[in-house]
């Protein structure tokens, strides 16, 4: 049989469009069909065996044959007259040609109806196959797109995980070096305290030893250097704290993005593996009209890329800061150690100078004591000599006094008289000279005693300075932290 029409061009191949683009629930399909086609008996058509009762009605008892029926044949059954076989009524009947034409017309209408029905069935079958293939292709494309989306999410998720691991490692390293910096900063407190205590103890020096010497200059420089190093350490400690906050913020964004990616990956992977026979497949009215999206693929990818770029930038800044902190630790440790050595060298030189001065003072003091002893012995000998000369003077004066009692002419200025007079003058002059020499010796003894006191005081001053520099200061400075402790390793 020849097929007329085509699936795409036949008017009956295009059903009336439904008001919505979603599939109605199964419970509503039968009711909708019943509302649209009242004579469509779904329960009868779905029963077994199936009978094509659709679109069929019971035939009328009196079919009309318009336009071939006469006026008398249009009269209803209640008004028809009894049949009268006469000639008049014979002229009102159909002719054989009318009868044949009516049959031909019915046959043609039957053929046309069957042909249209057959063509409709063929086109409907073709339409069902085409729509089935199209629906399968659409579902396959959707599944492929979901698979590609799952791959994209998996790629960005792996990138985020890689960057997150790197950021966590960088944050841990920065935290470690921050702790080292804090320990190094704490270690600088002891040297600073030692230097200040050394300056405080050296203020207890006495007399001439209270000088602004090289040791004091180096100690003041050491205090300034330690304070400067502490300021730099505190500056970098603040930078490390701020950088750690930035690292944690970037890490938080990565973790949040990763959590979202994992949820989206789980959802899309579930959607990718859904099939027509899967559990949980159901109708959701109007879901295709709901647009809850907040991004497009470009902005979606840019968001994650920006998070990764931000994390990489913060990680690079963190790595640079770690290098700077490491350099600062090494530089500050070297500066403090160099100044510590300079101050120790100044202490050593000053202690040597003070010890040498003390030794010389002790030598001079010993000589002074010896000279004082000699002077005292000399004074004693002078006094003894004066006492001895007094006896000679007494004898000479006694002789002169006795010779004054010579009578009359016997009072002669003889050689004996002259000699006694000269003896008195000589002895008296000797006594005066010895007394002057005694006074000079006593003055010398006083000077030696004053020198002795000065030397003893200076010796005490030098001993005090040596005690301060050598015993107090240098004993404290032996506890200066090592280089490893100054860089925060211990």
Buried (B, 14 or more C-beta within 10 A) or exposed (E): EEEEBEBEEBEEBEEEEEEEEEEEEEEEEEEEBBEEEEEBBBEEEEEEEEEEEEEEEEEEEEEEEEEEBEEEBEEEEEEEEEEEEEEEEEEEEBEEEEEEEBEEEEEEEEEEEEBBEBBBEBBBEBBEEEEEEEEEEEEEEEBEEBBEBBEBBBEBBEBBBEBBEBBBEBBEEBEEBBEBBBBBBEBBEBBBEBBBBBBEBBEEBBEEBBEEBBBBEBBBBBBEBBEEBBEBBEEBBEBBEEBBEBBBEBBEBBBEBBEBBBEBBEEBBEBBEBEEEEEEEEEEEEEEEEEEEEEEEEEBBEBBEEBBEBBBEBBEBBEEBBEBBBEBBEEBBEBBBEBBEBBBEBBBEBBEBBBEBBEBBBEBBEEBBEBBEBBBEBBEEBBEBBEEBBEBBEBBBEBBEEBEEEEEEEEEEEEEBEEBEEBBEBBBEBBEBBBEBBEBBBEBBEBBBEBBEBBBBBBBBBBBBBBBBBEBBBEBBEEBBEEEBBBBEE
